[in-house]
Amino acid sequence: MSKNKKIYFASDVHLGAPSLQNNREREKLFVKWLDQVKEDAEVIYLMGDIFDFWFEYKRAVPRGFTRFLGKIAEITDSGIPVHFFTGNHDIWVFDYLSSETGVIVHRDIVKTELKGKKFFLAHGDGLGPYDKGYKFLKKIFTSSFLQWAFARIHPNFAIWLAHKWSGHSRLSNGQVEAAAFRGVDKEWLVLFAKDELQKEHFDYFVFGHRHWPSDIDLNGKSRYINTGDWVTHFTYAVFDGNKMELKNFEKPTSTIK
């Protein structure tokens, strides 16, 4: 890996969220960020929930997101790898994104070495024994029968139904994953990272999902990084080989709701 290039991480953009009225502006901001980071990016990791809903029919995909998809295709065409982690909102990604935009899709955790450091990468949903409610939902949503059955529904109704479901989520009032940071001793992903460190060393755990940008020292040698979101915080992480930083991008001028 090049010493002068950087590795970027971002998550939880929730493009197309039906309860948010500034989707177009947020998409433009995210594309603007991609345009900037491509100048010195060695690789880009999109850590899940980039879309608020996504389902690939055999011959159709959800409308919209043209600015984002075009920019991703431009970046991968230029030779910069883009890794796309499925989240709990865009779990139904199949082969369209990889074949049309060139992203590398991950549906599970990734353990990898980047610039000489060990990374544990995942969206963060359903990890460990803590997030029990979502672990149950994930089993349902990853069911091949359910995916087959959903694909039989006309897209107009199916996508409307998915948006109704999303409308009852935490984003319905511009809210984030939790009302507040729960504290180091109660954050499920922090507890999960500490459990993993009992089995194997990692320099960095990088997650999304929680929507709270965080940089937490786990044991003096390992750090927990949460990339935040592009709903209220507009944050991302960047690693240059020597240091990992959480940074803020500009926020939209319109309100969230």
Buried (B, 14 or more C-beta within 10 A) or exposed (E): EEEEBBBBBBBBBBBBBBBBEBBBBBBBBBBBBBEEBBEEBBBBBBBBBBBBBBBBBEEEBBEBBEBBBEBBBBBBEEEBBBBBBBBBBBBBBBEBBBEEBBBBBBEEBBEEEBBEBBBBBBBBBBBBEBBEEBBEBBEEBBEEEEBEEBBEBEBEEBBEEBBEEBEEBBBBEBBBBEEEBBEBEEBBBBBBBBEBBEEEEBBBBBBBBBBBBBEBEBEEEBBBBBBBBBBBBBBBBBBBBEEBEBEEBEBBEEEBE
